[in-house]
Amino acid sequence: MFRLGAVCFLFMLLCSCRCLNTKTDEKPLDVTIEPCILTRNPCYTAGRKIDVKGLMLHSVGCPVPSGERWVKLWNRKDYGRACVHGFIDAHSGVVYQTLPWDHRGWHCASGPKGSGNNTHIGVEMCEPEFLKYTHGATFVCSNEAASREMVQRTYCSAVNLFAYLCNRFQLNPEEPGVIVSHAEGNCLGIASAHSDPEHLWRQLKMPLNMDSFRQDVAKKLRVYNHPFRKHLSSGRRTKHQICHYGTRG
Ligand SMILES: [Zn+2]
């Protein structure tokens, strides 16, 4: 009897250990990731790595919807101005991964408190071809319905990608400063003065913002075996918007 009890106890212990194990190798949900590493870009050849502490969402700021086009533009030895970890194609929603996730990118420059390049993965959403920037981050749009559809597509892909990355790097999407936009990074003092991507959602009058984004990532993350999944809020919009900003380019 004692032996049987001991065997059962050992079996239960093993099962509970298996349940406590955290898998971080799950595949991304509902998003295709195409590896297209920018091996010629000086940022790649610099070869620096980071300990990933967060994720920064960007929008390219010009009407080039094709992720492949961005890959071609930036995969050059003489393109030393910038480099990001991925572009989300506005027509297909496909993510073109352009740097290894733990590579140090050049996506947000720096601010008085340092640089998000040292801590955050940076991903760009491509923008509809129907936009025409007039000054700074202000644009006019020749086809609002099609543009909203494309922007919604990149938003959804970004949610799925960020949930995957939160799982992979064990990040809590609802912790302040973990998932930020470029504009919020600027408010936090770790990025240059840009207003992306919120300028896009606001001017296209879409009901999207970084709080909704974080909330949607948290919802998606529940399907993963993520250590924070039981602590994530459920359906209620979080209220830790970091600051308000203008339309600085
Ligand atoms: Zn940006």
py3Dmol code that shows the C-alpha trace and the ligand (Angstrom):
import py3Dmol

protein = """\
ATOM      1  CA  MET A   1       0.000   0.000   0.000  1.00  0.00           C
ATOM      2  CA  PHE A   2       2.779   2.313   0.994  1.00  0.00           C
ATOM      3  CA  ARG A   3       4.692   1.465  -2.183  1.00  0.00           C
ATOM      4  CA  LEU A   4       1.623   2.120  -4.317  1.00  0.00           C
ATOM      5  CA  GLY A   5       1.077   5.441  -2.550  1.00  0.00           C
ATOM      6  CA  ALA A   6       4.725   6.398  -3.055  1.00  0.00           C
ATOM      7  CA  VAL A   7       4.520   5.513  -6.770  1.00  0.00           C
ATOM      8  CA  CYS A   8       1.320   7.592  -7.154  1.00  0.00           C
ATOM      9  CA  PHE A   9       2.957  10.496  -5.339  1.00  0.00           C
ATOM     10  CA  LEU A  10       6.013  10.335  -7.602  1.00  0.00           C
ATOM     11  CA  PHE A  11       3.780  10.148 -10.689  1.00  0.00           C
ATOM     12  CA  MET A  12       1.770  13.201  -9.554  1.00  0.00           C
ATOM     13  CA  LEU A  13       4.978  15.075  -8.789  1.00  0.00           C
ATOM     14  CA  LEU A  14       6.302  14.368 -12.275  1.00  0.00           C
ATOM     15  CA  CYS A  15       2.986  15.483 -13.847  1.00  0.00           C
ATOM     16  CA  SER A  16       2.943  18.719 -11.859  1.00  0.00           C
ATOM     17  CA  CYS A  17       6.553  19.435 -12.858  1.00  0.00           C
ATOM     18  CA  ARG A  18       5.614  18.961 -16.496  1.00  0.00           C
ATOM     19  CA  CYS A  19       2.720  21.399 -16.057  1.00  0.00           C
ATOM     20  CA  LEU A  20       4.991  23.947 -14.475  1.00  0.00           C
ATOM     21  CA  ASN A  21       7.422  23.766 -17.354  1.00  0.00           C
ATOM     22  CA  THR A  22       7.197  26.862 -19.512  1.00  0.00           C
ATOM     23  CA  LYS A  23       7.400  26.254 -23.203  1.00  0.00           C
ATOM     24  CA  THR A  24       8.827  29.107 -25.163  1.00  0.00           C
ATOM     25  CA  ASP A  25       9.180  27.412 -28.512  1.00  0.00           C
ATOM     26  CA  GLU A  26       5.560  27.581 -29.664  1.00  0.00           C
ATOM     27  CA  LYS A  27       4.897  28.703 -33.205  1.00  0.00           C
ATOM     28  CA  PRO A  28       3.364  32.122 -33.900  1.00  0.00           C
ATOM     29  CA  LEU A  29      -0.415  32.221 -34.249  1.00  0.00           C
ATOM     30  CA  ASP A  30      -2.184  33.390 -37.379  1.00  0.00           C
ATOM     31  CA  VAL A  31       0.838  35.158 -38.752  1.00  0.00           C
ATOM     32  CA  THR A  32       3.437  34.122 -41.293  1.00  0.00           C
ATOM     33  CA  ILE A  33       7.052  34.999 -40.595  1.00  0.00           C
ATOM     34  CA  GLU A  34       9.380  35.051 -43.612  1.00  0.00           C
ATOM     35  CA  PRO A  35      13.063  35.218 -42.654  1.00  0.00           C
ATOM     36  CA  CYS A  36      14.775  37.887 -44.800  1.00  0.00           C
ATOM     37  CA  ILE A  37      17.758  38.874 -42.692  1.00  0.00           C
ATOM     38  CA  LEU A  38      19.428  42.110 -43.833  1.00  0.00           C
ATOM     39  CA  THR A  39      22.899  40.590 -43.887  1.00  0.00           C
ATOM     40  CA  ARG A  40      24.419  43.494 -45.833  1.00  0.00           C
ATOM     41  CA  ASN A  41      23.087  46.244 -43.578  1.00  0.00           C
ATOM     42  CA  PRO A  42      25.837  47.668 -41.299  1.00  0.00           C
ATOM     43  CA  CYS A  43      23.584  47.107 -38.285  1.00  0.00           C
ATOM     44  CA  TYR A  44      23.623  43.373 -38.966  1.00  0.00           C
ATOM     45  CA  THR A  45      27.353  43.265 -39.574  1.00  0.00           C
ATOM     46  CA  ALA A  46      27.950  45.213 -36.320  1.00  0.00           C
ATOM     47  CA  GLY A  47      26.851  41.938 -34.694  1.00  0.00           C
ATOM     48  CA  ARG A  48      25.717  43.255 -31.310  1.00  0.00           C
ATOM     49  CA  LYS A  49      23.202  41.309 -29.230  1.00  0.00           C
ATOM     50  CA  ILE A  50      20.685  42.474 -26.617  1.00  0.00           C
ATOM     51  CA  ASP A  51      18.886  40.993 -23.653  1.00  0.00           C
ATOM     52  CA  VAL A  52      15.309  41.547 -24.897  1.00  0.00           C
ATOM     53  CA  LYS A  53      13.270  43.474 -22.313  1.00  0.00           C
ATOM     54  CA  GLY A  54      10.500  44.829 -24.518  1.00  0.00           C
ATOM     55  CA  LEU A  55       8.962  45.360 -27.930  1.00  0.00           C
ATOM     56  CA  MET A  56       8.532  48.634 -29.811  1.00  0.00           C
ATOM     57  CA  LEU A  57       5.876  49.110 -32.474  1.00  0.00           C
ATOM     58  CA  HIS A  58       6.595  51.405 -35.404  1.00  0.00           C
ATOM     59  CA  SER A  59       4.957  52.506 -38.620  1.00  0.00           C
ATOM     60  CA  VAL A  60       7.162  53.306 -41.598  1.00  0.00           C
ATOM     61  CA  GLY A  61       5.903  56.866 -42.129  1.00  0.00           C
ATOM     62  CA  CYS A  62       5.665  56.710 -45.922  1.00  0.00           C
ATOM     63  CA  PRO A  63       3.273  55.055 -48.380  1.00  0.00           C
ATOM     64  CA  VAL A  64       5.237  51.890 -49.209  1.00  0.00           C
ATOM     65  CA  PRO A  65       3.025  48.877 -48.370  1.00  0.00           C
ATOM     66  CA  SER A  66       5.348  46.097 -49.530  1.00  0.00           C
ATOM     67  CA  GLY A  67       7.573  44.422 -46.941  1.00  0.00           C
ATOM     68  CA  GLU A  68       9.742  42.991 -49.722  1.00  0.00           C
ATOM     69  CA  ARG A  69      10.381  46.475 -51.062  1.00  0.00           C
ATOM     70  CA  TRP A  70      11.688  47.581 -47.661  1.00  0.00           C
ATOM     71  CA  VAL A  71      13.943  44.524 -47.494  1.00  0.00           C
ATOM     72  CA  LYS A  72      15.463  45.438 -50.870  1.00  0.00           C
ATOM     73  CA  LEU A  73      15.892  49.090 -49.876  1.00  0.00           C
ATOM     74  CA  TRP A  74      17.642  48.343 -46.593  1.00  0.00           C
ATOM     75  CA  ASN A  75      19.732  45.273 -47.438  1.00  0.00           C
ATOM     76  CA  ARG A  76      22.687  47.327 -48.601  1.00  0.00           C
ATOM     77  CA  LYS A  77      26.138  47.980 -47.219  1.00  0.00           C
ATOM     78  CA  ASP A  78      25.643  51.720 -47.693  1.00  0.00           C
ATOM     79  CA  TYR A  79      22.344  51.834 -45.776  1.00  0.00           C
ATOM     80  CA  GLY A  80      23.673  52.681 -42.351  1.00  0.00           C
ATOM     81  CA  ARG A  81      20.872  54.897 -41.091  1.00  0.00           C
ATOM     82  CA  ALA A  82      18.454  52.341 -39.720  1.00  0.00           C
ATOM     83  CA  CYS A  83      17.625  48.684 -39.270  1.00  0.00           C
ATOM     84  CA  VAL A  84      14.654  46.964 -37.678  1.00  0.00           C
ATOM     85  CA  HIS A  85      13.728  43.408 -36.731  1.00  0.00           C
ATOM     86  CA  GLY A  86      10.802  43.118 -39.087  1.00  0.00           C
ATOM     87  CA  PHE A  87       8.393  44.706 -41.551  1.00  0.00           C
ATOM     88  CA  ILE A  88       4.718  43.794 -41.689  1.00  0.00           C
ATOM     89  CA  ASP A  89       3.418  43.847 -45.264  1.00  0.00           C
ATOM     90  CA  ALA A  90       0.239  45.943 -45.569  1.00  0.00           C
ATOM     91  CA  HIS A  91      -1.241  43.828 -48.388  1.00  0.00           C
ATOM     92  CA  SER A  92      -0.649  40.349 -46.961  1.00  0.00           C
ATOM     93  CA  GLY A  93       0.047  40.835 -43.244  1.00  0.00           C
ATOM     94  CA  VAL A  94       3.192  38.699 -43.662  1.00  0.00           C
ATOM     95  CA  VAL A  95       6.064  39.556 -41.300  1.00  0.00           C
ATOM     96  CA  TYR A  96       9.434  39.857 -43.030  1.00  0.00           C
ATOM     97  CA  GLN A  97      11.928  39.175 -40.258  1.00  0.00           C
ATOM     98  CA  THR A  98      14.969  41.301 -41.039  1.00  0.00           C
ATOM     99  CA  LEU A  99      17.184  40.765 -37.975  1.00  0.00           C
ATOM    100  CA  PRO A 100      17.556  37.880 -35.510  1.00  0.00           C
ATOM    101  CA  TRP A 101      15.201  38.802 -32.648  1.00  0.00           C
ATOM    102  CA  ASP A 102      18.027  39.249 -30.129  1.00  0.00           C
ATOM    103  CA  HIS A 103      20.210  41.338 -32.454  1.00  0.00           C
ATOM    104  CA  ARG A 104      20.651  45.010 -31.510  1.00  0.00           C
ATOM    105  CA  GLY A 105      18.574  47.025 -33.995  1.00  0.00           C
ATOM    106  CA  TRP A 106      18.743  50.658 -35.033  1.00  0.00           C
ATOM    107  CA  HIS A 107      15.056  51.474 -34.893  1.00  0.00           C
ATOM    108  CA  CYS A 108      14.424  54.199 -32.336  1.00  0.00           C
ATOM    109  CA  ALA A 109      17.637  56.233 -31.896  1.00  0.00           C
ATOM    110  CA  SER A 110      17.815  57.469 -28.290  1.00  0.00           C
ATOM    111  CA  GLY A 111      16.518  59.962 -25.721  1.00  0.00           C
ATOM    112  CA  PRO A 112      17.698  61.460 -22.410  1.00  0.00           C
ATOM    113  CA  LYS A 113      17.319  58.095 -20.625  1.00  0.00           C
ATOM    114  CA  GLY A 114      19.233  56.032 -23.139  1.00  0.00           C
ATOM    115  CA  SER A 115      18.258  53.996 -26.158  1.00  0.00           C
ATOM    116  CA  GLY A 116      15.461  51.474 -26.676  1.00  0.00           C
ATOM    117  CA  ASN A 117      17.771  49.857 -29.207  1.00  0.00           C
ATOM    118  CA  ASN A 118      19.562  48.295 -26.218  1.00  0.00           C
ATOM    119  CA  THR A 119      16.429  46.675 -24.831  1.00  0.00           C
ATOM    120  CA  HIS A 120      13.573  46.538 -27.351  1.00  0.00           C
ATOM    121  CA  ILE A 121      12.855  44.616 -30.535  1.00  0.00           C
ATOM    122  CA  GLY A 122      11.583  47.074 -33.188  1.00  0.00           C
ATOM    123  CA  VAL A 123       8.956  46.127 -35.775  1.00  0.00           C
ATOM    124  CA  GLU A 124       7.611  48.355 -38.550  1.00  0.00           C
ATOM    125  CA  MET A 125       4.086  48.180 -39.956  1.00  0.00           C
ATOM    126  CA  CYS A 126       4.065  49.135 -43.647  1.00  0.00           C
ATOM    127  CA  GLU A 127       1.584  51.802 -44.699  1.00  0.00           C
ATOM    128  CA  PRO A 128      -1.033  52.041 -47.497  1.00  0.00           C
ATOM    129  CA  GLU A 129      -0.080  53.479 -50.857  1.00  0.00           C
ATOM    130  CA  PHE A 130      -3.053  55.864 -50.613  1.00  0.00           C
ATOM    131  CA  LEU A 131      -1.364  58.193 -48.116  1.00  0.00           C
ATOM    132  CA  LYS A 132       0.414  61.364 -49.072  1.00  0.00           C
ATOM    133  CA  TYR A 133       2.444  62.997 -46.319  1.00  0.00           C
ATOM    134  CA  THR A 134       2.141  66.764 -46.420  1.00  0.00           C
ATOM    135  CA  HIS A 135       4.336  67.783 -43.467  1.00  0.00           C
ATOM    136  CA  GLY A 136       5.784  65.848 -40.545  1.00  0.00           C
ATOM    137  CA  ALA A 137       3.409  63.028 -39.606  1.00  0.00           C
ATOM    138  CA  THR A 138       0.395  64.673 -41.248  1.00  0.00           C
ATOM    139  CA  PHE A 139      -1.022  63.059 -44.373  1.00  0.00           C
ATOM    140  CA  VAL A 140      -3.979  63.145 -46.719  1.00  0.00           C
ATOM    141  CA  CYS A 141      -5.580  59.890 -47.857  1.00  0.00           C
ATOM    142  CA  SER A 142      -7.058  59.165 -51.280  1.00  0.00           C
ATOM    143  CA  ASN A 143      -8.835  55.917 -50.284  1.00  0.00           C
ATOM    144  CA  GLU A 144      -9.831  55.754 -46.626  1.00  0.00           C
ATOM    145  CA  ALA A 145     -11.764  52.457 -46.799  1.00  0.00           C
ATOM    146  CA  ALA A 146      -8.896  50.526 -48.408  1.00  0.00           C
ATOM    147  CA  SER A 147      -6.366  52.211 -46.132  1.00  0.00           C
ATOM    148  CA  ARG A 148      -8.287  51.253 -42.997  1.00  0.00           C
ATOM    149  CA  GLU A 149      -8.481  47.666 -44.198  1.00  0.00           C
ATOM    150  CA  MET A 150      -4.714  47.539 -44.725  1.00  0.00           C
ATOM    151  CA  VAL A 151      -3.946  49.227 -41.429  1.00  0.00           C
ATOM    152  CA  GLN A 152      -6.270  46.828 -39.596  1.00  0.00           C
ATOM    153  CA  ARG A 153      -4.387  43.951 -41.236  1.00  0.00           C
ATOM    154  CA  THR A 154      -0.988  45.170 -40.066  1.00  0.00           C
ATOM    155  CA  TYR A 155      -2.415  45.802 -36.582  1.00  0.00           C
ATOM    156  CA  CYS A 156      -3.692  42.200 -36.350  1.00  0.00           C
ATOM    157  CA  SER A 157      -0.399  40.742 -37.578  1.00  0.00           C
ATOM    158  CA  ALA A 158       1.480  42.901 -35.074  1.00  0.00           C
ATOM    159  CA  VAL A 159      -0.768  41.644 -32.235  1.00  0.00           C
ATOM    160  CA  ASN A 160      -0.051  38.022 -33.183  1.00  0.00           C
ATOM    161  CA  LEU A 161       3.656  38.647 -33.646  1.00  0.00           C
ATOM    162  CA  PHE A 162       3.987  40.494 -30.339  1.00  0.00           C
ATOM    163  CA  ALA A 163       2.109  37.711 -28.498  1.00  0.00           C
ATOM    164  CA  TYR A 164       4.559  35.215 -29.991  1.00  0.00           C
ATOM    165  CA  LEU A 165       7.537  37.365 -28.963  1.00  0.00           C
ATOM    166  CA  CYS A 166       6.149  37.942 -25.446  1.00  0.00           C
ATOM    167  CA  ASN A 167       5.933  34.199 -25.079  1.00  0.00           C
ATOM    168  CA  ARG A 168       9.355  33.574 -26.538  1.00  0.00           C
ATOM    169  CA  PHE A 169      11.095  36.174 -24.359  1.00  0.00           C
ATOM    170  CA  GLN A 170       8.842  35.728 -21.306  1.00  0.00           C
ATOM    171  CA  LEU A 171       7.613  39.322 -21.332  1.00  0.00           C
ATOM    172  CA  ASN A 172       4.480  40.569 -19.600  1.00  0.00           C
ATOM    173  CA  PRO A 173       2.653  42.729 -22.186  1.00  0.00           C
ATOM    174  CA  GLU A 174       0.780  44.622 -19.477  1.00  0.00           C
ATOM    175  CA  GLU A 175       3.817  45.723 -17.536  1.00  0.00           C
ATOM    176  CA  PRO A 176       4.493  49.424 -18.195  1.00  0.00           C
ATOM    177  CA  GLY A 177       7.301  50.005 -20.663  1.00  0.00           C
ATOM    178  CA  VAL A 178       7.352  46.457 -22.068  1.00  0.00           C
ATOM    179  CA  ILE A 179       5.222  47.039 -25.184  1.00  0.00           C
ATOM    180  CA  VAL A 180       5.530  50.626 -26.370  1.00  0.00           C
ATOM    181  CA  SER A 181       5.094  52.590 -29.548  1.00  0.00           C
ATOM    182  CA  HIS A 182       7.897  54.722 -30.915  1.00  0.00           C
ATOM    183  CA  ALA A 183       5.940  57.780 -29.682  1.00  0.00           C
ATOM    184  CA  GLU A 184       5.671  56.321 -26.173  1.00  0.00           C
ATOM    185  CA  GLY A 185       9.368  55.425 -26.275  1.00  0.00           C
ATOM    186  CA  ASN A 186      10.045  59.087 -26.895  1.00  0.00           C
ATOM    187  CA  CYS A 187       7.892  60.037 -23.885  1.00  0.00           C
ATOM    188  CA  LEU A 188       9.842  57.538 -21.780  1.00  0.00           C
ATOM    189  CA  GLY A 189      13.118  59.123 -22.867  1.00  0.00           C
ATOM    190  CA  ILE A 190      14.455  56.129 -24.786  1.00  0.00           C
ATOM    191  CA  ALA A 191      13.608  57.064 -28.395  1.00  0.00           C
ATOM    192  CA  SER A 192      13.733  59.913 -30.873  1.00  0.00           C
ATOM    193  CA  ALA A 193      10.808  62.314 -31.355  1.00  0.00           C
ATOM    194  CA  HIS A 194       8.484  60.383 -33.662  1.00  0.00           C
ATOM    195  CA  SER A 195       4.721  59.956 -33.433  1.00  0.00           C
ATOM    196  CA  ASP A 196       4.337  56.524 -35.020  1.00  0.00           C
ATOM    197  CA  PRO A 197       2.258  54.502 -35.195  1.00  0.00           C
ATOM    198  CA  GLU A 198      -0.573  56.262 -33.375  1.00  0.00           C
ATOM    199  CA  HIS A 199      -0.552  59.120 -35.918  1.00  0.00           C
ATOM    200  CA  LEU A 200      -1.792  56.606 -38.496  1.00  0.00           C
ATOM    201  CA  TRP A 201      -4.718  55.256 -36.456  1.00  0.00           C
ATOM    202  CA  ARG A 202      -5.733  58.715 -35.288  1.00  0.00           C
ATOM    203  CA  GLN A 203      -5.804  60.358 -38.698  1.00  0.00           C
ATOM    204  CA  LEU A 204      -7.642  57.411 -40.282  1.00  0.00           C
ATOM    205  CA  LYS A 205     -10.159  57.690 -37.401  1.00  0.00           C
ATOM    206  CA  MET A 206      -9.719  54.070 -36.344  1.00  0.00           C
ATOM    207  CA  PRO A 207     -10.616  52.885 -32.806  1.00  0.00           C
ATOM    208  CA  LEU A 208      -7.064  51.678 -32.158  1.00  0.00           C
ATOM    209  CA  ASN A 209      -4.454  52.861 -29.708  1.00  0.00           C
ATOM    210  CA  MET A 210      -1.547  51.380 -27.774  1.00  0.00           C
ATOM    211  CA  ASP A 211      -3.800  50.435 -24.843  1.00  0.00           C
ATOM    212  CA  SER A 212      -6.028  48.428 -27.165  1.00  0.00           C
ATOM    213  CA  PHE A 213      -2.910  46.929 -28.706  1.00  0.00           C
ATOM    214  CA  ARG A 214      -1.479  45.766 -25.371  1.00  0.00           C
ATOM    215  CA  GLN A 215      -4.863  44.427 -24.381  1.00  0.00           C
ATOM    216  CA  ASP A 216      -5.207  42.480 -27.627  1.00  0.00           C
ATOM    217  CA  VAL A 217      -1.701  41.022 -27.227  1.00  0.00           C
ATOM    218  CA  ALA A 218      -2.591  39.922 -23.687  1.00  0.00           C
ATOM    219  CA  LYS A 219      -5.744  38.194 -24.968  1.00  0.00           C
ATOM    220  CA  LYS A 220      -3.783  36.319 -27.638  1.00  0.00           C
ATOM    221  CA  LEU A 221      -1.098  35.347 -25.173  1.00  0.00           C
ATOM    222  CA  ARG A 222      -3.539  33.290 -23.137  1.00  0.00           C
ATOM    223  CA  VAL A 223      -3.372  30.484 -25.697  1.00  0.00           C
ATOM    224  CA  TYR A 224       0.337  30.045 -25.028  1.00  0.00           C
ATOM    225  CA  ASN A 225       1.739  28.307 -21.989  1.00  0.00           C
ATOM    226  CA  HIS A 226       2.963  31.679 -20.760  1.00  0.00           C
ATOM    227  CA  PRO A 227       3.870  32.302 -17.105  1.00  0.00           C
ATOM    228  CA  PHE A 228       1.803  35.500 -16.943  1.00  0.00           C
ATOM    229  CA  ARG A 229      -1.278  34.144 -18.685  1.00  0.00           C
ATOM    230  CA  LYS A 230      -3.289  33.673 -15.480  1.00  0.00           C
ATOM    231  CA  HIS A 231      -2.508  37.197 -14.341  1.00  0.00           C
ATOM    232  CA  LEU A 232      -3.408  38.989 -17.550  1.00  0.00           C
ATOM    233  CA  SER A 233      -6.531  41.133 -17.414  1.00  0.00           C
ATOM    234  CA  SER A 234      -9.521  39.786 -19.279  1.00  0.00           C
ATOM    235  CA  GLY A 235     -11.336  42.032 -21.689  1.00  0.00           C
ATOM    236  CA  ARG A 236     -11.053  45.228 -19.675  1.00  0.00           C
ATOM    237  CA  ARG A 237      -9.030  47.933 -21.364  1.00  0.00           C
ATOM    238  CA  THR A 238      -5.896  48.731 -19.403  1.00  0.00           C
ATOM    239  CA  LYS A 239      -5.310  52.325 -18.417  1.00  0.00           C
ATOM    240  CA  HIS A 240      -1.615  52.861 -18.401  1.00  0.00           C
ATOM    241  CA  GLN A 241      -1.247  54.965 -21.477  1.00  0.00           C
ATOM    242  CA  ILE A 242       2.090  56.554 -20.889  1.00  0.00           C
ATOM    243  CA  CYS A 243       1.508  60.049 -22.212  1.00  0.00           C
ATOM    244  CA  HIS A 244      -0.141  62.121 -24.877  1.00  0.00           C
ATOM    245  CA  TYR A 245       1.866  63.486 -27.741  1.00  0.00           C
ATOM    246  CA  GLY A 246       1.597  65.775 -30.694  1.00  0.00           C
ATOM    247  CA  THR A 247       2.183  64.973 -34.334  1.00  0.00           C
ATOM    248  CA  ARG A 248       5.927  65.324 -34.387  1.00  0.00           C
ATOM    249  CA  GLY A 249       7.470  63.758 -37.454  1.00  0.00           C
TER     250      GLY A 249
END
"""
ligand_1 = """\
1
ZN
Zn 9.305 54.608 -35.550
"""
view = py3Dmol.view(width=600, height=400)
view.addModel(protein, "pdb")
view.setStyle({"model": 0}, {"cartoon": {"style": "trace"}})
view.addModel(ligand_1, "xyz")
view.setStyle({"model": 1}, {"stick": {}})
view.zoomTo()
view.show()
